[in-house]
């Protein structure tokens, strides 16, 4: 999988949580769309997106899965994709 492919998947999933009307690009910073305060209990857009992308990587055969970078909510989609795909 390439960074561009993962970034496109991230854009697709992020659009599903975009109730802020943010234009989603590879340079979108996650915290402009996702939140820890928009759900019920521990289920929120940040957690749902995290698990959606993790499952996507697993289903695409990206094993072993890399750990998500610290502070990923303040990073762009492209930056997080690069870090998740680093060997």
Buried (B, 14 or more C-beta within 10 A) or exposed (E): BEBEEBBEBBBEBBEEBBEEEBEBEBEBBBBBBBBEEBEEEEEBBBBBBBEBBBEBBEEEEBEEEEEBBEEBBEBBBBBBBBBBBEE
